[in-house]
Amino acid sequence: MEENKPKFEVFVVNTAQYYTLHTKKYSMRKKWTPADPNEVRSFIPGTILEVHVAAGQTVNAGDKLIKYEAMKMQTTLEMPFPGKIVEVLVAVGDKVRKDQLMLVLEETQN
């Protein structure tokens, strides 16, 4: 008869080896994926106050893209690199949820 013995998993941090038990909830979690630099997503739920760009528009690094309000704080999102606006997915007054895609960008070569 086989017993239900816990299975330990091994992970390494700075050359130190650790053994741990992972729960079912942990193994079912959404895996981390790196952020796409060509997507502008909301970081927390909020409201779009201003949209400064349109699809097809060419913008420089530092230009204003969107003014966004979340938790009574207003944040202006700026263009991280010179490029073009591929798609604008929000409008003034829209309520956005956490991690909602708001803009799609395309970097241009100078």
ChimeraX commands (.cxc) that place a marker at each C-alpha (Angstrom):
marker #1 position 0.00,0.00,0.00 radius 0.5
marker #1 position 1.44,3.32,-1.08 radius 0.5
marker #1 position 1.27,6.17,1.40 radius 0.5
marker #1 position 0.55,9.75,0.45 radius 0.5
marker #1 position 3.91,11.21,1.32 radius 0.5
marker #1 position 4.41,14.91,0.69 radius 0.5
marker #1 position 6.50,15.74,-2.34 radius 0.5
marker #1 position 9.18,18.30,-1.72 radius 0.5
marker #1 position 10.32,20.62,-4.49 radius 0.5
marker #1 position 13.83,21.99,-4.74 radius 0.5
marker #1 position 14.66,25.58,-5.57 radius 0.5
marker #1 position 17.95,27.43,-5.50 radius 0.5
marker #1 position 18.58,30.99,-4.33 radius 0.5
marker #1 position 22.14,32.33,-4.57 radius 0.5
marker #1 position 23.60,28.82,-4.67 radius 0.5
marker #1 position 21.69,27.77,-1.52 radius 0.5
marker #1 position 19.37,24.83,-2.07 radius 0.5
marker #1 position 15.97,24.76,-0.35 radius 0.5
marker #1 position 13.26,22.08,-0.10 radius 0.5
marker #1 position 9.67,23.18,0.20 radius 0.5
marker #1 position 6.11,21.98,-0.11 radius 0.5
marker #1 position 3.93,23.66,-2.68 radius 0.5
marker #1 position 0.21,23.76,-2.21 radius 0.5
marker #1 position -2.29,23.04,-4.96 radius 0.5
marker #1 position -3.25,26.72,-4.93 radius 0.5
marker #1 position 0.38,27.68,-5.54 radius 0.5
marker #1 position 0.75,25.28,-8.46 radius 0.5
marker #1 position -2.52,26.57,-10.03 radius 0.5
marker #1 position -1.49,30.24,-9.85 radius 0.5
marker #1 position -1.10,32.43,-12.92 radius 0.5
marker #1 position 2.54,32.29,-13.95 radius 0.5
marker #1 position 4.53,35.52,-14.15 radius 0.5
marker #1 position 5.19,36.88,-17.61 radius 0.5
marker #1 position 7.38,39.90,-18.41 radius 0.5
marker #1 position 5.56,43.09,-19.35 radius 0.5
marker #1 position 5.33,43.99,-23.04 radius 0.5
marker #1 position 6.98,47.42,-23.51 radius 0.5
marker #1 position 4.59,48.15,-26.40 radius 0.5
marker #1 position 1.49,47.93,-24.21 radius 0.5
marker #1 position 0.22,50.52,-21.75 radius 0.5
marker #1 position -1.91,48.85,-19.06 radius 0.5
marker #1 position -3.70,50.24,-16.01 radius 0.5
marker #1 position -1.92,49.47,-12.76 radius 0.5
marker #1 position -5.05,49.72,-10.58 radius 0.5
marker #1 position -8.76,50.35,-11.31 radius 0.5
marker #1 position -9.52,53.95,-12.18 radius 0.5
marker #1 position -11.01,56.48,-14.58 radius 0.5
marker #1 position -9.57,58.01,-17.74 radius 0.5
marker #1 position -9.57,61.82,-17.40 radius 0.5
marker #1 position -7.76,62.87,-20.60 radius 0.5
marker #1 position -6.49,61.16,-23.75 radius 0.5
marker #1 position -3.73,63.19,-25.44 radius 0.5
marker #1 position -3.04,60.90,-28.44 radius 0.5
marker #1 position -4.82,59.24,-31.35 radius 0.5
marker #1 position -4.14,56.09,-33.34 radius 0.5
marker #1 position -1.50,56.61,-36.02 radius 0.5
marker #1 position 0.03,59.62,-34.25 radius 0.5
marker #1 position 3.83,59.85,-34.00 radius 0.5
marker #1 position 5.06,60.89,-30.53 radius 0.5
marker #1 position 8.40,61.60,-28.87 radius 0.5
marker #1 position 9.72,60.16,-25.63 radius 0.5
marker #1 position 8.20,62.06,-22.70 radius 0.5
marker #1 position 5.05,63.20,-24.54 radius 0.5
marker #1 position 1.79,62.88,-22.58 radius 0.5
marker #1 position -0.39,59.90,-23.46 radius 0.5
marker #1 position -3.17,59.59,-20.87 radius 0.5
marker #1 position -4.24,61.27,-17.64 radius 0.5
marker #1 position -5.60,58.61,-15.31 radius 0.5
marker #1 position -7.26,58.86,-11.87 radius 0.5
marker #1 position -7.07,56.04,-9.34 radius 0.5
marker #1 position -7.71,56.27,-5.60 radius 0.5
marker #1 position -8.19,60.07,-5.86 radius 0.5
marker #1 position -4.68,60.45,-7.32 radius 0.5
marker #1 position -4.13,61.68,-10.85 radius 0.5
marker #1 position -1.29,60.24,-12.90 radius 0.5
marker #1 position -0.12,61.35,-16.32 radius 0.5
marker #1 position 1.34,58.50,-18.35 radius 0.5
marker #1 position 4.13,59.50,-20.73 radius 0.5
marker #1 position 5.62,57.92,-23.83 radius 0.5
marker #1 position 8.66,55.84,-22.76 radius 0.5
marker #1 position 10.38,55.96,-26.17 radius 0.5
marker #1 position 9.98,57.70,-29.54 radius 0.5
marker #1 position 7.33,55.91,-31.55 radius 0.5
marker #1 position 3.86,55.68,-32.96 radius 0.5
marker #1 position 0.46,55.05,-31.37 radius 0.5
marker #1 position -0.91,51.86,-32.95 radius 0.5
marker #1 position -4.23,51.68,-31.09 radius 0.5
marker #1 position -6.12,53.68,-28.45 radius 0.5
marker #1 position -8.51,51.42,-26.53 radius 0.5
marker #1 position -9.94,53.93,-24.01 radius 0.5
marker #1 position -11.81,57.22,-24.10 radius 0.5
marker #1 position -12.36,60.05,-21.62 radius 0.5
marker #1 position -14.65,58.90,-18.81 radius 0.5
marker #1 position -13.99,55.18,-19.27 radius 0.5
marker #1 position -13.69,53.09,-16.12 radius 0.5
marker #1 position -10.74,50.72,-16.40 radius 0.5
marker #1 position -10.01,47.62,-14.38 radius 0.5
marker #1 position -6.64,46.49,-13.10 radius 0.5
marker #1 position -4.25,45.40,-15.88 radius 0.5
marker #1 position -6.60,46.54,-18.66 radius 0.5
marker #1 position -4.91,47.31,-21.98 radius 0.5
marker #1 position -5.29,51.02,-22.74 radius 0.5
marker #1 position -2.79,51.76,-25.55 radius 0.5
marker #1 position -0.68,49.82,-28.02 radius 0.5
marker #1 position 2.63,51.47,-28.97 radius 0.5
marker #1 position 5.24,50.86,-31.62 radius 0.5
marker #1 position 8.84,51.97,-31.24 radius 0.5
marker #1 position 10.37,53.77,-34.22 radius 0.5
marker #1 position 14.01,53.64,-35.19 radius 0.5
marker #1 position 15.71,57.05,-35.31 radius 0.5
marker link #1:1,2 radius 0.2
marker link #1:2,3 radius 0.2
marker link #1:3,4 radius 0.2
marker link #1:4,5 radius 0.2
marker link #1:5,6 radius 0.2
marker link #1:6,7 radius 0.2
marker link #1:7,8 radius 0.2
marker link #1:8,9 radius 0.2
marker link #1:9,10 radius 0.2
marker link #1:10,11 radius 0.2
marker link #1:11,12 radius 0.2
marker link #1:12,13 radius 0.2
marker link #1:13,14 radius 0.2
marker link #1:14,15 radius 0.2
marker link #1:15,16 radius 0.2
marker link #1:16,17 radius 0.2
marker link #1:17,18 radius 0.2
marker link #1:18,19 radius 0.2
marker link #1:19,20 radius 0.2
marker link #1:20,21 radius 0.2
marker link #1:21,22 radius 0.2
marker link #1:22,23 radius 0.2
marker link #1:23,24 radius 0.2
marker link #1:24,25 radius 0.2
marker link #1:25,26 radius 0.2
marker link #1:26,27 radius 0.2
marker link #1:27,28 radius 0.2
marker link #1:28,29 radius 0.2
marker link #1:29,30 radius 0.2
marker link #1:30,31 radius 0.2
marker link #1:31,32 radius 0.2
marker link #1:32,33 radius 0.2
marker link #1:33,34 radius 0.2
marker link #1:34,35 radius 0.2
marker link #1:35,36 radius 0.2
marker link #1:36,37 radius 0.2
marker link #1:37,38 radius 0.2
marker link #1:38,39 radius 0.2
marker link #1:39,40 radius 0.2
marker link #1:40,41 radius 0.2
marker link #1:41,42 radius 0.2
marker link #1:42,43 radius 0.2
marker link #1:43,44 radius 0.2
marker link #1:44,45 radius 0.2
marker link #1:45,46 radius 0.2
marker link #1:46,47 radius 0.2
marker link #1:47,48 radius 0.2
marker link #1:48,49 radius 0.2
marker link #1:49,50 radius 0.2
marker link #1:50,51 radius 0.2
marker link #1:51,52 radius 0.2
marker link #1:52,53 radius 0.2
marker link #1:53,54 radius 0.2
marker link #1:54,55 radius 0.2
marker link #1:55,56 radius 0.2
marker link #1:56,57 radius 0.2
marker link #1:57,58 radius 0.2
marker link #1:58,59 radius 0.2
marker link #1:59,60 radius 0.2
marker link #1:60,61 radius 0.2
marker link #1:61,62 radius 0.2
marker link #1:62,63 radius 0.2
marker link #1:63,64 radius 0.2
marker link #1:64,65 radius 0.2
marker link #1:65,66 radius 0.2
marker link #1:66,67 radius 0.2
marker link #1:67,68 radius 0.2
marker link #1:68,69 radius 0.2
marker link #1:69,70 radius 0.2
marker link #1:70,71 radius 0.2
marker link #1:71,72 radius 0.2
marker link #1:72,73 radius 0.2
marker link #1:73,74 radius 0.2
marker link #1:74,75 radius 0.2
marker link #1:75,76 radius 0.2
marker link #1:76,77 radius 0.2
marker link #1:77,78 radius 0.2
marker link #1:78,79 radius 0.2
marker link #1:79,80 radius 0.2
marker link #1:80,81 radius 0.2
marker link #1:81,82 radius 0.2
marker link #1:82,83 radius 0.2
marker link #1:83,84 radius 0.2
marker link #1:84,85 radius 0.2
marker link #1:85,86 radius 0.2
marker link #1:86,87 radius 0.2
marker link #1:87,88 radius 0.2
marker link #1:88,89 radius 0.2
marker link #1:89,90 radius 0.2
marker link #1:90,91 radius 0.2
marker link #1:91,92 radius 0.2
marker link #1:92,93 radius 0.2
marker link #1:93,94 radius 0.2
marker link #1:94,95 radius 0.2
marker link #1:95,96 radius 0.2
marker link #1:96,97 radius 0.2
marker link #1:97,98 radius 0.2
marker link #1:98,99 radius 0.2
marker link #1:99,100 radius 0.2
marker link #1:100,101 radius 0.2
marker link #1:101,102 radius 0.2
marker link #1:102,103 radius 0.2
marker link #1:103,104 radius 0.2
marker link #1:104,105 radius 0.2
marker link #1:105,106 radius 0.2
marker link #1:106,107 radius 0.2
marker link #1:107,108 radius 0.2
marker link #1:108,109 radius 0.2
marker link #1:109,110 radius 0.2
view
